[in-house]
Amino acid sequence: MKKVLLILMIGMFSYAKPITLPDNFKANFTQKITNPKNKTINYGGKIQFSNKTKLKWIYTKPTKKEVCTNGKELTVVDHDLEQVSNYLLINKGFNFTKIVKNAKFYKKNIYVAKNENTSYTIQLNNSKLHSIAYFDELDNKVQIVFKNVKYGKGDLDKKSMICKVPKDYDMIRG
């Protein structure tokens, strides 16, 4: 009986495909952040991913903000504050490609990944990214849900992956 269970488990895990990322994708997203006191803030917008390292988040609610990264540098353009912040990423941050690459099959369409001491739960829908959930460094629960996901081949236009920085915005370097 133990051998039968072992064979079934091995078969089940060998059937589970790893998550594969396309060359690029675009989607709408909602992001729900819940703090340890159960206070919640909801964000929404669009996301673009290209070339394994480039991510661009375009927040449209409740504030207008763009967040762009090439894996080495992070730029945050806060249009409501008219402020731009630049940060160097040294083995920190949300490394999307690395997280997905480290993802291990858990059950059905759910995968679990660990990166930089953070555990991520990733859910797929029809083999496409559906959601990512994790606890951030402040113990906030973060859940990002993707809708209207469109996978593509090749890199997205380089200009479309860069945050537009108005010249009159204040600049902060971190």
C-alpha positions as CSV (number, residue, x, y, z in Angstrom):
1,M,0.0,0.0,0.0
2,K,2.8,2.4,0.8
3,K,4.4,1.7,-2.6
4,V,1.1,2.5,-4.3
5,L,0.8,5.8,-2.4
6,L,4.4,6.7,-3.2
7,I,3.9,6.0,-6.9
8,L,0.7,8.1,-7.0
9,M,2.5,11.0,-5.2
10,I,5.5,10.9,-7.6
11,G,3.1,10.7,-10.6
12,M,1.1,13.7,-9.3
13,F,4.2,15.8,-8.8
14,S,5.7,14.8,-12.1
15,Y,2.4,15.8,-13.8
16,A,2.6,19.3,-12.2
17,K,4.3,21.6,-14.7
18,P,6.5,24.4,-13.5
19,I,5.3,27.9,-14.0
20,T,6.7,29.3,-17.3
21,L,6.7,33.0,-17.9
22,P,6.2,34.4,-21.4
23,D,8.6,36.9,-22.9
24,N,6.2,39.6,-21.9
25,F,2.7,40.1,-20.5
26,K,0.3,42.8,-19.8
27,A,-2.6,42.7,-17.3
28,N,-4.9,44.8,-15.1
29,F,-4.3,44.3,-11.4
30,T,-5.9,44.9,-8.0
31,Q,-3.6,45.0,-5.0
32,K,-5.1,44.6,-1.5
33,I,-2.8,45.4,1.5
34,T,-4.1,44.5,4.9
35,N,-2.1,45.6,8.0
36,P,-1.8,43.5,11.2
37,K,-4.8,45.6,12.7
38,N,-6.9,44.4,9.7
39,K,-7.0,47.9,8.1
40,T,-7.1,47.5,4.3
41,I,-6.1,49.7,1.4
42,N,-6.9,48.7,-2.2
43,Y,-5.0,49.7,-5.3
44,G,-5.7,49.1,-9.0
45,G,-4.1,49.7,-12.3
46,K,-2.1,48.0,-15.1
47,I,1.1,45.9,-15.1
48,Q,3.6,45.2,-17.9
49,F,6.4,42.6,-17.7
50,S,9.2,42.2,-20.3
51,N,12.7,40.8,-20.8
52,K,12.8,38.8,-17.5
53,T,13.7,41.9,-15.4
54,K,11.5,44.8,-16.4
55,L,8.3,45.4,-14.6
56,K,6.1,48.5,-14.8
57,W,3.2,49.0,-12.5
58,I,0.8,51.8,-13.4
59,Y,-1.4,52.6,-10.4
60,T,-4.6,54.4,-11.3
61,K,-6.5,54.2,-7.9
62,P,-6.6,55.4,-5.3
63,T,-3.6,57.5,-6.3
64,K,-1.8,57.9,-9.6
65,K,1.7,56.4,-9.5
66,E,4.1,54.5,-11.7
67,V,6.6,52.0,-10.4
68,C,9.3,50.8,-12.9
69,T,12.2,48.4,-12.3
70,N,14.9,46.8,-14.5
71,G,15.9,44.5,-11.6
72,K,18.8,46.8,-10.6
73,E,17.1,50.1,-10.1
74,L,13.5,51.1,-8.9
75,T,11.8,54.3,-9.9
76,V,8.6,55.5,-8.3
77,V,6.8,58.4,-9.8
78,D,4.0,59.7,-7.5
79,H,1.9,62.0,-9.6
80,D,-0.2,63.2,-6.7
81,L,2.8,64.3,-4.7
82,E,4.7,65.4,-7.9
83,Q,7.7,63.4,-6.6
84,V,10.1,60.9,-8.1
85,S,12.1,58.4,-6.0
86,N,15.0,56.3,-7.3
87,Y,16.4,53.4,-5.4
88,L,19.2,50.9,-6.2
89,L,18.1,47.3,-5.6
90,I,20.9,45.3,-4.0
91,N,19.5,41.8,-3.6
92,K,16.3,43.3,-2.3
93,G,12.8,43.9,-3.7
94,F,10.2,42.0,-5.6
95,N,12.2,39.9,-8.1
96,F,9.3,38.6,-10.1
97,T,11.3,36.3,-12.4
98,K,13.2,34.7,-9.5
99,I,10.0,34.2,-7.4
100,V,8.3,32.4,-10.3
101,K,11.4,30.4,-11.1
102,N,11.6,29.2,-7.5
103,A,7.9,28.3,-7.4
104,K,7.1,24.7,-6.5
105,F,3.8,22.9,-7.1
106,Y,1.6,22.7,-4.1
107,K,-1.8,21.6,-5.3
108,K,-4.2,22.0,-8.3
109,N,-3.2,25.4,-9.7
110,I,-1.4,26.7,-6.7
111,Y,2.4,27.1,-6.3
112,V,4.6,28.2,-3.4
113,A,7.9,30.1,-3.7
114,K,10.4,31.4,-1.2
115,N,12.7,34.4,-2.0
116,E,14.7,36.6,0.3
117,N,13.0,35.1,3.4
118,T,9.5,35.8,2.1
119,S,7.0,33.0,1.1
120,Y,4.8,33.7,-1.9
121,T,1.6,31.8,-2.9
122,I,1.1,31.9,-6.7
123,Q,-2.2,30.9,-8.3
124,L,-2.6,30.2,-12.0
125,N,-5.8,30.2,-14.1
126,N,-5.6,28.3,-17.4
127,S,-1.8,28.2,-17.1
128,K,-1.6,32.0,-16.8
129,L,-0.8,34.1,-13.8
130,H,-3.9,34.8,-11.7
131,S,-2.6,36.0,-8.2
132,I,0.3,36.4,-5.9
133,A,0.0,36.6,-2.1
134,Y,2.6,37.2,0.6
135,F,3.4,39.0,3.8
136,D,5.8,42.0,3.4
137,E,8.5,43.1,5.8
138,L,6.0,45.1,7.9
139,D,3.7,42.0,8.3
140,N,1.2,43.4,5.9
141,K,-0.7,40.8,3.9
142,V,-0.4,41.6,0.2
143,Q,-2.6,40.1,-2.4
144,I,-2.3,41.0,-6.1
145,V,-4.9,39.7,-8.5
146,F,-4.3,39.8,-12.3
147,K,-7.2,40.1,-14.8
148,N,-7.2,40.3,-18.6
149,V,-3.8,38.7,-18.7
150,K,-2.2,38.8,-22.2
151,Y,1.0,36.8,-22.8
152,G,3.2,37.7,-25.7
153,K,6.5,36.8,-27.4
154,G,9.5,39.1,-27.7
155,D,10.3,42.2,-25.6
156,L,7.9,45.0,-25.2
157,D,9.0,48.4,-26.5
158,K,11.8,49.8,-24.2
159,K,10.1,53.2,-24.0
160,S,6.9,51.6,-22.7
161,M,8.8,50.1,-19.8
162,I,10.3,53.3,-18.5
163,C,8.5,55.6,-16.1
164,K,7.7,59.0,-17.5
165,V,9.3,61.6,-15.2
166,P,8.0,65.2,-15.5
167,K,10.9,67.7,-15.2
168,D,9.2,69.8,-12.5
169,Y,8.8,66.9,-10.0
170,D,10.9,66.7,-6.9
171,M,13.7,64.1,-7.1
172,I,14.6,61.8,-4.2
173,R,17.5,59.3,-4.4
174,G,17.6,56.4,-2.0
